[in-house]
C-alpha cells in the first residue's frame, strides 16, 4: 500500500484571512498561496477556474489575485495539459499551477521545455470524476444546468457540499450526507486511470495540500484546515516564508503516519483496485451500462454498501487493517 516518506515536516495549516479560510475547500491554503505569490511578485500568472454553465468549470489564466476565482474543489476532469499547451504564449513566467497528482509530471516537463518557471501545488486525490457524474446528479435532482447562476462543489465551511443558485432557488447537498456521496464513490463515473492510480499525495509537486480526515478535525473543525506538505526545497521555503509573514497560520505539526491515516480509506481502495484490477474492470462494465445508471439512484445505498463490502473483503485478503 502507498506509504510515501515525506521529505519535509507535514503540517496542518490554514489561511490567516478569515474570509479566505471560510471560502476555501479546506482552510483556504491554495487561495492564500496564490494571493501571497502575487503580492510578493514571485509569480506573474496563475491558473484559476471559472464556472461556465454546461461546460461546468473551465481553466483560465489570471495575472493578478483580483481576478482569481474562489471556486473550491472541482470534481470533474479538466485537461489542464491541453489548456496550458494551447495558451503557452499567454503565460507570464513564473506561474502557479494547481492540479491533481496525475497531472504534475507532464505539466512540469512541458513548462520546463518552454522555459517557464512554475510553482506547482498538488491536491490530494482519492478519485476524479467524469462530467457525467455532475450532469447525472443534477438531472436526478430536477435541476436544469441552464438555470444555474452559481455553482460550487465545496467551500464556505468544512467539509461543506454542493451549493447551487438559480434565478429563484438555492440548493445545498452535503458532501458526506447526501446522495452526492454515493455518486462520488460509485466507480460508475470514474475515469479508467483512477483504478490504476498509485499517487494520492502528489509528491512530485512543490507543495501538496489535502483534507485532514482525522477524528479531531472531523469532530471539531467546521471552518476548514489543510494538511500541507512541502516536497521540494522551493516549496518548503515558500511555506516557511508564509508562516513567518503570518499569511498562513500553523495549527499543528503532524507525522507522516498521521498523513497516511488521514487518507487511509483512499489508500486501501487504491491498493485493492490495483491488486484486483481485472475484477473491478469487469464490475465496471456492468455498473457503467445505461440500464444500471438509469436505476442507480433507486439503489445507490445498496450499491455503496456492496461496493464497500467488496473492498473490505479484498482488503482482508491482503492482510490490511
N, C-alpha and C positions, 0 to 999 in steps of 0.2 A: 504494500500500500504506500502511496505517495507520502513521504515524510521528509521534506527538504530541510537542510541545515541552513539557517539564515545567517548571513554574514554579519549583519548588524542587529542591534537590540530591537525587538518588536516593542511597540508602544500603543497605548490607547490614547488617541488624540481627538481634538475637536476644534472647530473654528472658535476664535476668541470673540467673533462678532455674533451676537445672539440671533440676529435675523438670518445670517448665512447658515449658522448651525441648524436652525429650525427648518429652513427651506431645503437643506441637503438631504440626500437619502439616508445618510448615517453620519451626522455631525458636520457636514459641510466642508470637509477637508479638501476635496478636489476644487471646489469653488474658491476656497481661501488660498490655495496654492496658486490658482490662476490669477487671482487678484494681486497677490504678493509679487509674482513674477513680472506682471505688467508694471506694477508700481515701482519696482526696483530696477526696471529696464533690463531684466535678464532675458526676456523674450520680446519679440516683435509681432508675434501672431500666435493663435491657438485654435484648436478645434472646438467648436461648440455644436449644439444640436437644436433643431427647431421643429416643433410640431407643424405638420403641413397637410392636415386632413387625411385623405385617402392613402397618402404615402406614409402616414404616421410620422416618425421622426427622420429628418434628413440632416446630414452633416453640413457645416458651413465654416468658413474661415472668419475669424474676428481679429481685429488689430488693436483692440483695447478692451478693458474689462467692462466698460459701459455697455458694449454690445453682446456680452456673454449671456447666454440664456441659462437660467436655473431650472433645468429640466429634471434633475434627479436621475435615477436609473432608467435605462431603456431596455425593454425586454423584447427586442426583435433584432434580426440580423441587419447589419449595415456593412456594406462593402467599403470599408474605410480605405483600404489599399487602393482601390479603383478611384475613389474620390481624390485622394492625395496625388495619385499619378496624373489624373486629368487636370488638376489645379496646381501642379508643382510650380509653375511660373508665378503664381499669385502668392505663394508662401513667402513670408518675410522671416528670414532666419535671425535668431533661433525661434523655434516653435515648440509649443507644449501640445503633446498628444495624449489623450486619454482613451484607452482601448481595452480590449479583452486580452487574456494571456495568449490566445492563439494568433493574435494579430501583431504581437510585439516584434518578433524576429524579422518578419517580412517588411514591416514598416520601418524599422531601424535600418535595415540593409538598403532599402530604396532611398531613404533620406540621406544616408551616408554617401551613396553613389552620386547623388545630386549635389553633394557638398553642403547639405543643410544640417545645421546643428539642431539638436532636439532634446527636450526633457520628455521622458515617456513615463506616464503613470498607468499601471495596470490595475484593473479592478479584479478582486477575487471572483471566480466564476464557477457556479455549480452546473450551469446548463444555459444555453441560449435557445431562443425560440424563433420559429418562422413567423412572418407577419400574420399567417393564417390563424395563429393562436389568438391574437387580438381581434381579428375580424370575427372569428367564431364566437368569442366571448361576448362581443358587442351584439352580435346577431341574436344570441340566446337570451340576452337581457333586453331585447327590443330597443336597442339604441342605434339610430341611424348615424353612421360615421359622418355623413354630410351635414348633420345638425350640430356636430361638436365644435365648440369655440375654444375650449381649453381642455388639455388632457395631460395627465401625469400618471406614471406608473407608481411613483413613490415620492417622498418628500413631505414637508410640513409635519414634522414629528417623526417618531420612530416606533415600530417599523412601518407604520402608516399603510398606504394602499393606493389603489387606483382612484384617481379623482377626475371627474368629468363634469364639464359645464356646457350645457346647450343654451339656447336662447331663453328657455323658460324652466329649466330644471337642473338640479345638481345631483350627482351620484357619488357614492363612496363605497368601495369594495376593499375590505381589509385584506392585506397580503396573506395573512395566515389564518383568517377566519371567514373566508368566503369561497365561492366556487372557483375563483381565480387560482387558489392553491392547487386544486385538482387539475386544472388546465396546465398550470406551470410544470407540475411534476408527473404528468401523464405519460411522457415519452411519445405521445402522438404527434406533437408539433416540434420536436427537437430535430435539428439537423443531424444527419448521419454521423458527422465527425465528432459530435458530442459524446457518442457512445464509445469512442476510442481515445478520448482526451485524457491526458495524464498530467496536465498542468492546471492546478487550481489557483495558484498564488501568483503567477506571472513573474517568476524570479529573474527573468532576463530584462525586466524593466528597471528604471531608476528607482521608482517607488511603487510599492504595492499597497492597495487600500481595500479593506473589506469590512463587513458587518461583524461586530463582536457577539456572535451567538454563544455567549457564555451565560450561565444561570443568573449571575448577579446583574447582568445588563438586561437580560430578558425580563427579569422581575422588577427592575428599578429604573430603567432608563426609558423615558418616553419622549425625549428630545432628540437624542442621537449622538453617537460617538463612533469612531472608526479604529480598527486595528490598522496601524501604519508600519510598514517595514521598508527600510531603505535597502536596496540591493546593490547599489554602486556607491563609490566614494562621492560622486556628484550628488546623488540622492540623499545620502547621509548629511552632507554639508548643507544642503538646502533645508532639511528638516531641523538641523541644529540652529541655523540662522533664524528660521521662523519661530522657533521656541524662544530664542534669545530676544527677538524683536516683539515677542508676545502676539504674533499673528496666529499662532496655534497654542492651545493650552494642553498641558500634559495631565492626563487623568491618572494613568499608572503605567509602569513598565511591566511587561508580561514576558513569559518564557516562550520558547519555540514550541514546547509541548502544549501550552495553552492556546497558541495559534492553531495548531493541528486539532485540538479538542473543539475549538470553536467551529470548525468546518468538518467535524467527524462524519456526519451523515452524508455529505457530499463525497468525501474521500472513500467511504465504504461503497457507495453506489458506483463511483468511477472504477474502483478496483473490481467489483463484481461484474460490471459491464464489460470490462476489458478481458477478464478471465473467461467469461461465458458469452463472448460476443456473438457466436453463431445462434445461440438460443434466443438472445434478445433481438437479433435481426429477424428471426422467424416470428417472434411475438410482434414485432413492429409491422410486419406485413399484414397481420390480422387487424391490429388496432388502428392502422392508418387507412384502412379501407373506408370508402364513402358510407357504407352501411353502418360500420361501427361508430364513425364520427356522428352520424345522424342521431344515434341513440345514446351517445356518451353522456350527455347532460342528465339523462334519467338514471344512469347507473354510476356516475362519477365517484361516489363514495365507496362503492363496492370495488370499482376499478382501482382506486387509490389503495384500499386495504389489501387487495390481492397482489398488487404490484409490490407493495412494501413487504408482504409476507414472502413473496418470491425472492426478493432481495435478501431478506433475513435468512432464508433457507440457504442460499448460496454463500452468504456471509458466514454462517455457521460451518458450512463445509470447508471454508477457507481458514477456519480457526480464529476469526476476528471477533473481538469482544467490544 
